[in-house]
Amino acid sequence: MDQVYHDDHVYMVYELKNRSTVPYALGQFQLSKVLGIPKRKASYQELPITPLFEFKIPKKIGPDTSVRFVVVYPKFTLNSEEQLQVKVLEAKGSRNLTLKLR
């Protein structure tokens, strides 16, 4: 994942690879700011960052195929206690991926 800041926007370049022999139908793709620890529910927050523009997000990723796409978000910053979380959910399936990044 690459990110570029330009004016009041953040351009995030994602690359997803399907290493299985079954096509992956991309259902939901979400970027969030995460604060706290999930075990302590009172102090845990997931704040979704709404994209301004999406470029070439695929509906399906074929077997043993890699795709790249760009999503533009409003400019944001993270404090020392926050993390970025990327969720990739399969449409009508159970192959879901959650990545936490700092």
Backbone as CSV, one residue per row, in Angstrom:
resi,resn,N_x,N_y,N_z,CA_x,CA_y,CA_z,C_x,C_y,C_z
1,MET,0.851,-1.167,0.000,0.000,0.000,0.000,0.894,1.226,0.000
2,ASP,0.669,2.109,-0.937,1.383,3.373,-1.014,0.397,4.484,-0.724
3,GLN,0.919,5.583,-0.166,0.058,6.739,0.055,0.792,7.997,-0.355
4,VAL,0.028,8.924,-0.951,0.565,10.189,-1.401,-0.370,11.290,-0.923
5,TYR,0.212,12.313,-0.301,-0.571,13.471,0.127,-0.483,14.539,-0.950
6,HIS,-1.637,15.101,-1.338,-1.672,16.195,-2.305,-2.804,17.130,-1.909
7,ASP,-2.464,18.373,-1.614,-3.425,19.369,-1.126,-4.167,18.808,0.095
8,ASP,-5.480,18.706,0.012,-6.279,18.215,1.137,-6.738,16.771,0.923
9,HIS,-5.976,16.009,0.147,-6.362,14.643,-0.171,-5.219,13.669,0.096
10,VAL,-5.613,12.435,0.381,-4.653,11.339,0.523,-5.011,10.306,-0.546
11,TYR,-4.050,10.004,-1.402,-4.229,9.009,-2.452,-3.605,7.713,-1.964
12,MET,-4.424,6.682,-1.804,-3.954,5.379,-1.335,-3.987,4.412,-2.521
13,VAL,-2.837,3.808,-2.800,-2.727,2.821,-3.873,-2.666,1.445,-3.210
14,TYR,-3.634,0.618,-3.515,-3.729,-0.723,-2.940,-3.394,-1.758,-4.010
15,GLU,-2.840,-2.871,-3.568,-2.637,-4.007,-4.449,-3.118,-5.251,-3.715
16,LEU,-4.033,-5.974,-4.336,-4.566,-7.215,-3.773,-4.222,-8.355,-4.710
17,LYS,-3.814,-9.481,-4.129,-3.494,-10.659,-4.927,-4.304,-11.839,-4.416
18,ASN,-4.949,-12.523,-5.343,-5.711,-13.725,-5.036,-4.825,-14.919,-5.374
19,ARG,-4.315,-15.585,-4.351,-3.422,-16.725,-4.568,-4.169,-18.053,-4.653
20,SER,-5.472,-18.022,-4.497,-6.239,-19.269,-4.549,-6.633,-19.590,-5.985
21,THR,-7.267,-20.720,-6.164,-7.741,-21.125,-7.487,-9.211,-20.769,-7.701
22,VAL,-9.788,-20.065,-6.722,-11.192,-19.660,-6.780,-11.250,-18.143,-6.922
23,PRO,-12.070,-17.604,-7.839,-12.189,-16.150,-7.972,-12.665,-15.515,-6.658
24,TYR,-12.198,-14.305,-6.395,-12.573,-13.568,-5.184,-13.474,-12.414,-5.596
25,ALA,-14.729,-12.441,-5.148,-15.678,-11.367,-5.438,-15.562,-10.322,-4.333
26,LEU,-15.053,-9.166,-4.695,-14.833,-8.101,-3.713,-16.172,-7.499,-3.304
27,GLY,-16.508,-7.624,-2.024,-17.780,-7.115,-1.530,-17.658,-5.723,-0.952
28,GLN,-16.881,-5.592,0.099,-16.756,-4.307,0.776,-15.278,-4.040,1.039
29,PHE,-14.893,-2.791,0.862,-13.521,-2.369,1.103,-13.594,-1.127,1.977
30,GLN,-12.992,-1.166,3.160,-13.174,-0.061,4.109,-11.865,0.282,4.807
31,LEU,-11.590,1.582,4.911,-10.453,2.100,5.663,-11.005,2.798,6.898
32,SER,-10.415,2.512,8.067,-10.884,3.103,9.327,-9.702,3.527,10.188
33,LYS,-9.958,4.505,11.049,-9.027,4.845,12.118,-9.470,4.053,13.338
34,VAL,-8.525,3.399,14.010,-8.857,2.574,15.162,-8.148,3.147,16.384
35,LEU,-8.913,3.314,17.452,-8.374,3.809,18.710,-8.771,2.839,19.808
36,GLY,-7.798,2.368,20.575,-8.081,1.479,21.694,-7.842,0.019,21.364
37,ILE,-8.210,-0.833,22.305,-8.022,-2.276,22.206,-9.399,-2.938,22.194
38,PRO,-9.659,-3.883,21.268,-10.990,-4.499,21.179,-11.448,-5.178,22.473
39,LYS,-10.516,-5.649,23.290,-10.900,-6.321,24.530,-11.552,-5.355,25.510
40,ARG,-11.157,-4.090,25.452,-11.747,-3.064,26.331,-12.768,-2.276,25.508
41,LYS,-13.959,-2.796,25.426,-14.977,-2.245,24.545,-15.334,-0.798,24.868
42,ALA,-15.207,-0.384,26.109,-15.575,0.968,26.491,-14.655,2.002,25.844
43,SER,-13.412,1.628,25.550,-12.476,2.594,24.982,-12.098,2.275,23.533
44,TYR,-12.793,1.354,22.885,-12.467,0.947,21.519,-13.361,1.665,20.514
45,GLN,-12.750,2.254,19.488,-13.513,2.942,18.441,-12.941,2.609,17.078
46,GLU,-13.817,2.349,16.132,-13.452,2.237,14.720,-14.180,3.361,14.000
47,LEU,-13.418,4.301,13.454,-14.005,5.447,12.754,-13.734,5.310,11.262
48,PRO,-14.748,4.950,10.468,-14.540,4.790,9.018,-14.162,6.122,8.372
49,ILE,-13.275,6.048,7.388,-12.891,7.218,6.601,-13.589,7.071,5.260
50,THR,-14.469,7.994,4.948,-15.275,7.916,3.729,-14.447,8.338,2.521
51,PRO,-14.373,7.492,1.502,-13.603,7.858,0.312,-14.288,8.955,-0.488
52,LEU,-13.474,9.803,-1.111,-13.994,10.845,-1.990,-14.108,10.354,-3.424
53,PHE,-13.199,9.433,-3.786,-13.169,8.931,-5.161,-12.506,7.557,-5.174
54,GLU,-13.003,6.669,-6.028,-12.434,5.333,-6.183,-12.120,5.118,-7.654
55,PHE,-10.894,4.647,-7.935,-10.460,4.469,-9.315,-10.054,3.020,-9.551
56,LYS,-10.736,2.365,-10.471,-10.444,0.994,-10.903,-10.552,-0.055,-9.796
57,ILE,-11.507,0.104,-8.878,-11.739,-0.956,-7.890,-12.457,-2.103,-8.609
58,PRO,-11.870,-3.292,-8.565,-12.476,-4.407,-9.298,-13.672,-4.997,-8.554
59,LYS,-14.550,-5.629,-9.290,-15.660,-6.368,-8.687,-15.212,-7.783,-8.339
60,LYS,-14.271,-8.307,-9.129,-13.814,-9.678,-8.958,-12.309,-9.744,-9.229
61,ILE,-11.613,-10.584,-8.439,-10.195,-10.830,-8.646,-10.065,-12.295,-9.041
62,GLY,-9.574,-12.529,-10.231,-9.475,-13.892,-10.754,-8.447,-14.732,-10.006
63,PRO,-8.464,-16.033,-10.220,-7.497,-16.921,-9.575,-6.066,-16.545,-9.952
64,ASP,-5.186,-16.550,-8.972,-3.764,-16.250,-9.165,-3.553,-14.949,-9.939
65,THR,-4.319,-13.930,-9.563,-4.272,-12.633,-10.233,-4.031,-11.530,-9.206
66,SER,-3.351,-10.477,-9.647,-3.078,-9.325,-8.800,-3.735,-8.094,-9.421
67,VAL,-4.336,-7.236,-8.597,-4.960,-6.007,-9.084,-4.468,-4.824,-8.249
68,ARG,-4.375,-3.676,-8.900,-4.011,-2.427,-8.218,-5.120,-1.416,-8.476
69,PHE,-5.418,-0.613,-7.451,-6.428,0.424,-7.600,-6.119,1.558,-6.634
70,VAL,-6.770,2.694,-6.858,-6.514,3.905,-6.074,-7.810,4.364,-5.428
71,VAL,-7.708,4.769,-4.167,-8.837,5.353,-3.450,-8.357,6.689,-2.867
72,VAL,-9.168,7.737,-3.046,-8.822,9.072,-2.563,-9.666,9.372,-1.331
73,TYR,-8.985,9.816,-0.262,-9.644,10.147,1.003,-9.364,11.600,1.355
74,PRO,-10.200,12.199,2.221,-9.835,13.516,2.734,-8.574,13.382,3.591
75,LYS,-7.785,14.429,3.653,-6.535,14.382,4.406,-6.818,14.061,5.872
76,PHE,-6.019,13.160,6.448,-6.189,12.770,7.848,-4.811,12.558,8.466
77,THR,-4.776,12.594,9.775,-3.548,12.293,10.517,-3.887,11.295,11.609
78,LEU,-2.871,10.619,12.090,-3.040,9.660,13.177,-2.211,10.128,14.370
79,ASN,-2.789,10.072,15.565,-1.979,10.352,16.744,-1.248,9.078,17.147
80,SER,-0.451,9.144,18.188,0.400,8.012,18.572,-0.387,6.791,19.038
81,GLU,-1.657,6.961,19.386,-2.472,5.847,19.882,-3.397,5.255,18.824
82,GLU,-3.427,5.853,17.639,-4.335,5.395,16.588,-3.609,4.513,15.572
83,GLN,-4.386,3.641,14.934,-3.900,2.783,13.860,-4.853,2.880,12.680
84,LEU,-4.355,2.561,11.505,-5.218,2.426,10.341,-5.630,0.971,10.223
85,GLN,-6.867,0.758,9.828,-7.368,-0.595,9.629,-7.989,-0.687,8.245
86,VAL,-7.581,-1.698,7.498,-8.146,-1.954,6.174,-8.930,-3.251,6.267
87,LYS,-10.209,-3.199,5.884,-11.047,-4.403,5.850,-11.419,-4.696,4.406
88,VAL,-11.192,-5.949,4.016,-11.579,-6.424,2.695,-12.520,-7.593,2.931
89,LEU,-13.770,-7.436,2.524,-14.786,-8.464,2.756,-15.242,-9.048,1.424
90,GLU,-15.343,-10.363,1.386,-15.790,-11.042,0.177,-17.311,-10.984,0.079
91,ALA,-17.803,-10.721,-1.129,-19.247,-10.729,-1.367,-19.732,-12.169,-1.345
92,LYS,-20.729,-12.452,-0.553,-21.334,-13.787,-0.457,-20.294,-14.867,-0.163
93,GLY,-19.378,-14.562,0.715,-18.348,-15.538,1.060,-17.784,-15.263,2.441
94,SER,-16.821,-16.059,2.843,-16.265,-15.907,4.192,-14.772,-15.612,4.185
95,ARG,-14.186,-15.361,3.014,-12.771,-15.016,2.962,-12.611,-13.519,3.187
96,ASN,-12.499,-13.146,4.452,-12.393,-11.750,4.835,-10.983,-11.478,5.357
97,LEU,-10.532,-10.246,5.158,-9.186,-9.863,5.555,-9.242,-8.552,6.320
98,THR,-8.572,-8.497,7.480,-8.459,-7.267,8.252,-6.987,-7.021,8.528
99,LEU,-6.507,-5.852,8.136,-5.110,-5.470,8.375,-5.069,-4.223,9.244
100,LYS,-4.248,-4.244,10.263,-4.030,-3.058,11.096,-2.628,-2.549,10.807
101,LEU,-2.530,-1.281,10.495,-1.273,-0.661,10.102,-0.958,0.523,10.998
102,ARG,0.275,0.787,11.149,0.686,1.993,11.896,1.426,2.898,10.995
